[in-house]
């Protein structure tokens, strides 16, 4: 695939069906195939740990499961696909 700059690749919606804030800006990363995205998640983990340790722990666990899965050539763990529909 040709490398591209920033472009709209994903459609974002709330899992509970509520409308999105019309002024919100979202940036979606695919962490199972993109090493840079996983690095971004690691930085986010450290950034949010003091304010939301449960989220930090959940994200850390998800990355560990993805990395273990990659070593064993298995499908992405369910925790890494929560709330995801369709194919990326």
HELIX and SHEET records of a PDB file:
HELIX    1   1 UNK A   35  UNK A   48  1                                  14    
HELIX    2   2 UNK A   53  UNK A   72  1                                  20    
HELIX    3   3 UNK A   78  UNK A   81  1                                   4    
END                                                                             
